């Protein structure tokens, strides 16, 4: 009995040490990004921005992140259940969504979600298609939001750089329509094919699932609106982060910068986008009109809370995640 006990303790110790080390790495990446940008913006100017702290906007930021989580949960549920998808229990769904929302445990380009779907009865191809659909929904709804706000800035004459606004105004909608048409025309042709055709078939299946969500608004519109709520609340969180340090940015201009800087989402980026998003978002926000020192501290406040607030809940969900994915993921 002593050997299994030792193995169990060793495994728990290894997992705990791994999680702690990765949290440290993610934190160091965040601090390195903000320190580098603070150097560029000027440490004295960044320190002056910190002096304009307004705590009321901290509460607004936290509240907006809570609303964005609710939107994310129901968007997840829609993508997982459209066209008779596998059913996860409420406890499993909460565990997977918390991991995806915070991003830290959602490593492996959606592997956690994939294994959870397979544990709920989905085949490998179907699970991969739904995970790809989730990523497509994230970026797709964000792109539509970028389109709407870019058109608003162009129509109102706001001083937002056209190299940001014009692509957002022109590209996403035709891209959506073309992708939907291509998927409906060719998805059956690549279904069950070997090699690269299998990957293309999975991708086209994911596009079809997204199309179903948009094409049947009475049945699935709530999932699209939930994803829109997630992005609107997340964008407001960033706005509140800037307002916390004295700069109330035009909402449309901010969202153009926010959408442009979201090079990947917290769920799809390594370690929740640690370092990268903290480096890119202040620059795109500054380019769209925010003072760089305020953009640096405001984005850091937003990123800090988006990273750390879900962390205790994510840690509490680890036993459920381990039960679902067993030994497939070394992190959990």
C-alpha positions in Angstrom: 0.0 0.0 0.0 2.9 2.4 0.5 4.0 2.4 -3.1 0.6 3.6 -4.5 0.4 6.2 -1.7 3.8 7.5 -2.6 2.9 7.6 -6.3 -0.3 9.5 -5.4 1.6 12.1 -3.3 4.2 12.4 -6.0 1.6 13.0 -8.7 -0.2 15.6 -6.6 3.0 17.4 -5.8 4.1 17.4 -9.4 0.8 18.9 -10.6 0.8 21.5 -7.8 4.3 22.5 -8.6 3.5 22.7 -12.3 0.5 25.0 -11.7 2.5 27.2 -9.3 5.5 27.5 -11.8 3.2 28.4 -14.7 1.4 31.0 -12.6 4.8 32.5 -11.8 5.8 32.4 -15.5 2.5 34.1 -16.5 2.8 36.7 -13.9 6.4 37.5 -14.9 5.4 37.8 -18.6 2.7 40.3 -17.6 5.1 42.3 -15.5 7.7 42.2 -18.2 5.3 43.5 -20.8 4.0 46.4 -18.6 7.5 47.3 -17.5 8.7 47.5 -21.1 5.8 49.7 -22.2 6.2 51.8 -19.0 9.8 52.5 -20.1 8.6 53.5 -23.6 5.8 55.7 -22.2 8.1 57.2 -19.5 8.1 56.0 -16.0 7.3 59.5 -14.6 4.3 59.8 -16.9 3.0 56.4 -15.9 3.5 57.2 -12.2 1.5 60.5 -12.8 -1.3 58.4 -14.4 -1.4 56.2 -11.3 -2.0 59.3 -9.2 -5.4 59.8 -11.0 -6.8 56.6 -9.6 -10.7 56.6 -9.2 -11.8 53.5 -7.2 -15.4 53.6 -8.5 -14.3 52.4 -11.9 -12.6 49.4 -10.2 -15.9 48.2 -9.0 -17.4 48.8 -12.5 -14.5 46.8 -14.1 -15.1 43.9 -11.7 -18.8 43.9 -12.3 -18.3 44.0 -16.1 -16.1 41.0 -15.9 -18.8 39.1 -14.1 -21.3 40.0 -16.8 -18.9 38.9 -19.5 -18.6 35.5 -17.8 -22.3 35.0 -17.9 -22.3 35.8 -21.6 -19.4 33.4 -22.2 -21.2 30.6 -20.3 -24.3 30.8 -22.5 -22.3 31.2 -25.7 -20.4 28.1 -24.8 -23.6 26.2 -24.1 -25.0 27.2 -27.5 -21.9 26.0 -29.5 -21.8 22.7 -27.6 -25.5 21.9 -28.0 -26.4 23.2 -31.5 -27.4 20.3 -33.8 -27.8 17.8 -31.0 -24.3 18.2 -29.6 -23.2 16.2 -26.5 -24.6 17.3 -23.1 -22.3 18.2 -20.3 -23.7 18.4 -16.8 -24.0 21.9 -15.3 -21.0 21.1 -13.1 -18.9 20.1 -16.0 -20.0 23.0 -18.1 -19.1 25.5 -15.4 -15.7 23.9 -14.9 -14.9 24.0 -18.6 -16.2 27.6 -19.1 -14.3 28.9 -16.1 -11.1 27.4 -17.5 -11.8 28.9 -20.9 -12.8 32.3 -19.5 -9.7 32.9 -17.4 -7.6 31.2 -20.1 -4.9 30.0 -17.8 -6.0 26.3 -17.8 -7.4 26.4 -21.4 -4.0 25.5 -22.9 -3.4 23.4 -26.0 -5.6 25.3 -28.5 -8.8 24.1 -27.0 -7.7 20.6 -26.1 -9.3 20.9 -22.7 -12.7 21.6 -24.3 -12.1 18.8 -26.8 -11.4 16.2 -24.2 -14.4 17.4 -22.2 -16.7 16.9 -25.2 -15.2 13.5 -25.9 -15.9 12.6 -22.2 -19.5 13.6 -22.8 -19.8 11.3 -25.8 -18.7 13.2 -28.8 -16.4 11.6 -31.4 -12.9 13.0 -32.0 -13.9 14.8 -35.2 -17.1 16.2 -33.8 -15.3 17.5 -30.7 -12.6 19.2 -32.8 -15.3 20.7 -35.0 -17.2 22.2 -32.0 -14.0 23.6 -30.5 -13.1 25.2 -33.8 -16.6 26.6 -33.9 -16.2 28.1 -30.4 -13.0 29.8 -31.5 -14.8 31.0 -34.7 -17.7 32.3 -32.7 -15.3 34.2 -30.4 -13.5 35.9 -33.3 -16.6 36.2 -35.5 -18.7 38.1 -33.1 -15.7 40.2 -32.1 -15.2 41.0 -35.9 -18.9 42.0 -36.3 -18.5 44.3 -33.3 -15.4 45.7 -34.9 -17.3 46.3 -38.1 -20.1 48.1 -36.4 -17.9 50.3 -34.3 -15.5 51.0 -37.3 -18.5 52.1 -39.4 -19.7 54.3 -36.5 -16.3 56.0 -36.2 -16.1 56.6 -40.0 -19.7 58.0 -40.1 -19.1 60.3 -37.1 -15.8 61.6 -38.3 -13.9 60.5 -35.2 -10.1 60.8 -35.5 -9.4 57.1 -35.5 -6.7 55.9 -38.0 -8.2 54.6 -41.2 -5.7 51.7 -41.4 -7.7 50.3 -38.4 -11.2 51.3 -39.3 -11.4 50.7 -43.0 -10.4 47.0 -42.9 -12.9 46.4 -40.1 -15.7 48.2 -42.0 -15.0 46.3 -45.3 -13.7 42.8 -44.7 -15.6 40.8 -42.0 -19.1 40.6 -43.5 -18.1 39.5 -47.0 -15.7 37.1 -45.3 -18.5 35.6 -43.3 -20.8 35.2 -46.3 -18.1 33.6 -48.4 -17.1 31.2 -45.6 -20.8 30.2 -45.0 -21.3 29.6 -48.7 -18.1 27.5 -49.1 -19.0 25.4 -46.0 -22.5 24.6 -47.2 -21.3 23.7 -50.7 -18.3 21.6 -49.9 -18.5 20.3 -46.3 -20.0 16.9 -47.3 -17.4 16.4 -49.9 -14.6 16.4 -47.3 -16.4 14.5 -44.6 -14.6 11.3 -43.6 -11.7 11.9 -46.0 -8.1 11.0 -45.1 -5.2 13.3 -44.6 -5.5 17.0 -45.0 -9.0 16.6 -46.3 -10.1 15.4 -42.9 -8.8 18.7 -41.3 -10.6 20.7 -44.0 -13.8 18.8 -43.4 -13.6 19.4 -39.7 -13.1 23.1 -40.3 -16.0 23.3 -42.7 -18.2 21.5 -40.2 -17.3 24.1 -37.6 -18.3 26.9 -40.0 -21.6 25.1 -40.6 -22.2 25.1 -36.9 -21.6 28.8 -36.6 -23.9 29.4 -39.6 -26.6 27.4 -37.9 -26.4 29.7 -34.9 -26.8 32.8 -37.0 -29.3 31.4 -39.5 -31.8 30.3 -36.8 -32.1 33.4 -34.6 -35.4 32.3 -32.9 -33.8 29.0 -31.7 -30.1 30.0 -31.3 -30.0 33.8 -31.3 -29.5 33.7 -27.5 -26.1 32.1 -28.1 -24.9 34.8 -30.5 -26.3 37.5 -28.2 -24.5 35.9 -25.3 -21.2 36.1 -27.1 -21.9 39.7 -28.1 -22.6 40.4 -24.4 -19.3 38.8 -23.5 -17.3 41.0 -25.8 -19.3 44.2 -25.0 -18.8 43.6 -21.2 -15.1 42.7 -21.8 -14.6 45.9 -23.9 -16.3 47.9 -21.2 -13.9 46.4 -18.7 -11.0 47.8 -20.6 -12.9 51.2 -20.9 -13.3 51.1 -17.1 -9.6 50.3 -16.7 -8.8 53.5 -18.6 -11.4 55.6 -16.7 -9.9 54.3 -13.5 -6.9 56.4 -14.2 -8.7 59.5 -15.5 -9.3 58.9 -19.2 -12.8 58.3 -20.5 -12.3 57.2 -24.1 -14.9 57.2 -26.9 -16.4 53.8 -26.8 -16.4 53.2 -30.5 -12.8 54.2 -30.9 -11.8 52.0 -27.9 -13.6 49.0 -29.3 -11.8 49.4 -32.7 -8.5 49.3 -30.8 -9.6 46.5 -28.5 -10.7 44.3 -31.5 -7.5 45.0 -33.4 -5.3 44.2 -30.3 -7.1 40.9 -29.6 -4.6 38.9 -31.6 -6.0 35.9 -29.8 -8.5 35.3 -27.1 -7.7 34.3 -23.5 -9.0 30.8 -24.2 -6.9 30.3 -27.3 -3.7 32.1 -26.3 -0.9 30.4 -24.3 -1.3 31.0 -20.5 -4.4 33.2 -21.2 -2.4 35.5 -23.5 0.0 36.4 -20.7 2.5 39.0 -21.8 1.3 39.2 -25.4 -2.1 40.8 -24.9 -0.6 43.1 -22.2 1.9 44.2 -24.7 -0.3 44.6 -27.8 -3.6 46.1 -26.4 -2.0 49.2 -24.9 -0.4 50.0 -28.3 -3.6 49.5 -30.3 -5.6 51.5 -27.7 -3.1 54.3 -27.8 -3.1 54.3 -31.6 -6.9 54.8 -31.4 -6.7 57.8 -29.2 -5.7 57.0 -25.6 -2.6 58.5 -24.0 0.0 55.8 -23.9 0.7 56.1 -20.1 -3.0 55.7 -19.3 -3.3 52.8 -21.8 -0.4 51.0 -20.2 -1.8 51.2 -16.6 -5.5 50.8 -17.7 -4.8 47.7 -19.8 -2.7 46.2 -17.0 -5.5 46.7 -14.5 -7.9 45.1 -16.9 -5.6 42.2 -17.6 -4.6 41.7 -14.0 -8.3 41.3 -12.9 -9.2 39.2 -15.9 -6.4 36.9 -15.1 -6.6 36.7 -11.3 -10.4 36.9 -10.5 -11.3 33.6 -12.2 -8.2 31.9 -10.8 -9.7 30.7 -7.4 -12.7 29.4 -9.2 -10.5 27.7 -11.8 -8.5 26.0 -9.1 -11.7 24.8 -7.4 -12.8 23.3 -10.7 -9.6 21.3 -11.1 -11.0 18.1 -9.5 -13.9 18.2 -12.0 -11.6 18.8 -14.9 -9.3 16.0 -13.8 -12.3 13.6 -13.6 -13.4 14.6 -17.1 -10.1 14.4 -18.9 -8.4 11.8 -16.8 -4.7 11.7 -17.7 -4.9 13.4 -21.1 -3.8 16.8 -19.9 -0.6 17.0 -17.8 -1.4 20.4 -16.4 -4.7 19.4 -14.6 
